[in-house]
Amino acid sequence: MTKANTDVRAYLKQSSIFIWEIAKELEMHESSFYRLLRTEMTDEQKQQIIDVATRIQNERSV
């Protein structure tokens, strides 16, 4: 059985961003974000998460 949202999971893993950081930016609890990852998200939802991750990465590098 393959996990849902493998592309998002892989992006977050390679970017070394913690799940709680994404959840905080999305104004949700960390466990709620994990639940969101359990089912396949829409492309818009995936893009929103990748955008948040990119913003966090950019803030770190400044």
Secondary structure, 3 states (H helix, E strand, C coil): CCCCCHHHHHHHHHHCCCHHHHHHHCCCCHHHHHHHHHCCCCHHHHHHHHHHHHHHHHHHHC
